[in-house]
């Protein structure tokens, strides 16, 4: 019940009611079950990919990108399923976000639905949609000293040693919105 009260608006949206009365809130949780706990997301995988490779500075010092794109605490998503009818459920949950020296994934609210329809005694079709709201992933910048040819400038960390002018590398900064991680699943099951 304390969890329901602390989530306030989320509880009202996801469960379709306010959590004002203790008995009512407990009844709502009775029709809610844990759907999944996931470590990482498509945005987390994108961050890992950014950390591959490296380059050398003008003085020969190696720069390993993985140290900038490795996190100690990955994004964790917890999703619940609230049964609305026998064939329709509301999916809701939260994710923690994650952070490393050169990127950040914000926490997100996940909303969606699950629908299942039996087409015969042996077959069924199901549709699941889950959309994260917020959860934006932003890549950070580096400050690089290009000496006499360019001075100190902001640059995309991964492209600091490329042949692109520093200002042009900024166009390649990763900026992913949470809804880009939306998942739609359509499944047909049949028993033989």
C-alpha positions as CSV (number, residue, x, y, z in Angstrom):
1,X,0.0,0.0,0.0
2,X,2.8,2.4,0.8
3,X,4.3,1.7,-2.7
4,X,0.9,2.5,-4.2
5,X,0.6,5.8,-2.3
6,X,4.1,6.8,-3.2
7,X,3.6,6.3,-6.9
8,X,0.4,8.4,-6.8
9,X,-0.3,9.5,-10.3
10,X,1.4,6.5,-11.9
11,X,-0.8,4.3,-9.8
12,X,-3.9,6.2,-10.9
13,X,-3.0,6.0,-14.5
14,X,-1.8,2.4,-14.6
15,X,-4.4,0.9,-12.4
16,X,-7.3,3.0,-13.5
17,X,-8.2,4.3,-10.1
18,X,-6.9,6.3,-7.1
19,X,-5.2,4.4,-4.3
20,X,-6.9,6.4,-1.6
21,X,-8.4,3.5,0.4
22,X,-6.2,0.7,1.7
23,X,-8.7,-2.1,0.9
24,X,-9.3,-0.8,-2.7
25,X,-5.6,-0.5,-3.4
26,X,-4.9,-4.1,-2.2
27,X,-7.7,-5.4,-4.4
28,X,-6.2,-3.7,-7.4
29,X,-2.8,-5.2,-6.7
30,X,-4.5,-8.7,-6.5
31,X,-5.2,-8.4,-10.3
32,X,-1.6,-7.2,-11.0
33,X,1.3,-9.6,-11.5
34,X,5.0,-9.2,-12.2
35,X,5.5,-9.5,-16.0
36,X,9.3,-9.1,-16.3
37,X,12.5,-7.8,-14.9
38,X,15.0,-6.8,-17.7
39,X,18.6,-5.8,-17.4
40,X,19.6,-3.4,-20.2
41,X,17.6,-2.1,-23.2
42,X,18.2,-1.3,-26.9
43,X,19.6,2.0,-25.7
44,X,22.0,0.2,-23.4
45,X,23.2,-2.0,-26.3
46,X,23.7,1.2,-28.4
47,X,25.9,2.6,-25.7
48,X,28.0,-0.5,-25.6
49,X,28.5,-0.4,-29.3
50,X,29.7,3.2,-29.0
51,X,32.5,2.1,-26.7
52,X,34.1,-0.2,-29.3
53,X,37.5,0.8,-30.6
54,X,39.8,3.7,-29.8
55,X,42.5,5.9,-31.3
56,X,45.8,7.6,-30.5
57,X,46.4,11.2,-29.5
58,X,49.1,13.3,-31.3
59,X,51.6,12.3,-28.6
60,X,50.9,8.6,-29.1
61,X,48.8,8.2,-26.0
62,X,46.1,5.5,-26.6
63,X,42.5,6.3,-26.0
64,X,40.2,3.3,-25.3
65,X,36.6,4.3,-25.8
66,X,35.2,1.5,-23.6
67,X,36.2,3.3,-20.4
68,X,33.8,6.1,-21.4
69,X,30.9,3.9,-22.4
70,X,31.0,1.2,-19.7
71,X,28.6,1.5,-16.7
72,X,28.7,-0.2,-13.4
73,X,24.9,-0.2,-13.1
74,X,22.9,-1.1,-16.2
75,X,19.3,0.1,-16.8
76,X,16.8,-2.2,-15.0
77,X,13.2,-2.3,-16.2
78,X,10.4,-3.8,-14.0
79,X,7.1,-4.4,-15.8
80,X,3.7,-5.4,-14.3
81,X,0.6,-6.7,-16.0
82,X,-2.8,-5.6,-14.7
83,X,-5.7,-7.8,-15.9
84,X,-8.5,-5.7,-17.2
85,X,-10.6,-8.5,-18.8
86,X,-10.0,-12.2,-19.5
87,X,-8.2,-11.3,-22.8
88,X,-6.9,-7.8,-22.2
89,X,-4.3,-6.5,-19.8
90,X,-2.5,-3.2,-19.1
91,X,1.3,-3.3,-18.9
92,X,3.0,-0.7,-16.8
93,X,6.4,-0.3,-15.1
94,X,9.5,1.7,-14.6
95,X,13.2,1.6,-15.6
96,X,16.1,3.1,-13.6
97,X,18.2,4.5,-16.4
98,X,22.0,4.3,-16.5
99,X,25.0,6.5,-16.7
100,X,28.7,6.3,-17.7
101,X,31.3,9.1,-18.2
102,X,30.2,9.9,-21.8
103,X,26.4,9.0,-21.9
104,X,23.3,9.0,-19.8
105,X,20.0,7.1,-20.1
106,X,17.2,8.8,-18.1
107,X,14.7,6.8,-16.1
108,X,11.5,5.9,-18.0
109,X,7.8,5.0,-17.4
110,X,6.6,2.1,-19.5
111,X,3.0,1.7,-20.6
112,X,1.3,-0.7,-22.9
113,X,-1.2,-3.5,-23.3
114,X,-1.4,-7.3,-23.9
115,X,-4.3,-8.8,-25.8
116,X,-5.0,-12.5,-26.4
117,X,-7.8,-14.0,-28.5
118,X,-8.4,-17.7,-29.0
119,X,-9.2,-18.4,-32.6
120,X,-10.0,-22.1,-32.0
121,X,-9.5,-24.7,-29.3
122,X,-6.0,-25.2,-30.6
123,X,-4.8,-21.7,-31.5
124,X,-4.6,-18.2,-30.3
125,X,-3.3,-14.8,-31.4
126,X,-1.7,-12.3,-29.0
127,X,-0.6,-8.7,-29.4
128,X,1.7,-6.9,-27.0
129,X,2.8,-3.3,-27.1
130,X,5.1,-1.7,-24.6
131,X,6.2,2.0,-25.0
132,X,8.8,3.7,-22.8
133,X,8.1,7.4,-22.0
134,X,11.1,9.6,-21.2
135,X,14.2,7.4,-21.0
136,X,16.2,9.6,-23.3
137,X,19.8,8.6,-24.1
138,X,22.2,11.4,-24.6
139,X,25.9,11.2,-25.5
140,X,28.3,13.7,-23.9
141,X,31.0,15.8,-25.5
142,X,34.8,16.0,-25.1
143,X,37.0,19.0,-25.1
144,X,40.0,18.5,-27.5
145,X,43.1,20.6,-28.0
146,X,44.0,20.7,-31.7
147,X,47.0,23.0,-31.1
148,X,47.9,25.6,-33.7
149,X,45.5,24.3,-36.3
150,X,42.3,24.5,-34.4
151,X,42.8,25.3,-30.7
152,X,40.5,24.0,-28.0
153,X,37.1,22.9,-29.2
154,X,34.1,20.8,-28.3
155,X,34.1,17.5,-30.2
156,X,32.3,14.2,-30.4
157,X,34.6,12.0,-28.3
158,X,34.4,9.0,-30.7
159,X,35.4,11.2,-33.7
160,X,38.0,13.4,-32.1
161,X,40.8,11.8,-34.2
162,X,38.8,11.6,-37.4
163,X,39.4,13.8,-40.5
164,X,36.1,15.7,-39.9
165,X,36.3,19.2,-38.6
166,X,35.5,19.2,-34.8
167,X,32.2,21.2,-35.3
168,X,31.0,18.6,-37.9
169,X,31.5,15.7,-35.5
170,X,28.8,17.1,-33.2
171,X,26.2,16.1,-35.7
172,X,27.0,12.5,-34.9
173,X,26.2,12.7,-31.2
174,X,23.7,10.0,-30.2
175,X,20.4,11.4,-28.9
176,X,17.8,8.6,-28.7
177,X,14.3,9.1,-27.2
178,X,12.8,6.4,-25.0
179,X,9.9,5.7,-27.4
180,X,12.5,4.5,-30.0
181,X,12.8,1.5,-27.7
182,X,9.0,0.6,-28.1
183,X,8.2,-3.1,-28.8
184,X,5.3,-4.5,-30.7
185,X,4.9,-8.3,-30.6
186,X,2.4,-10.2,-32.6
187,X,2.3,-14.0,-31.9
188,X,0.2,-16.8,-33.3
189,X,0.3,-20.0,-31.3
190,X,-1.1,-23.4,-32.5
191,X,-1.1,-26.7,-30.8
192,X,-0.5,-29.8,-32.9
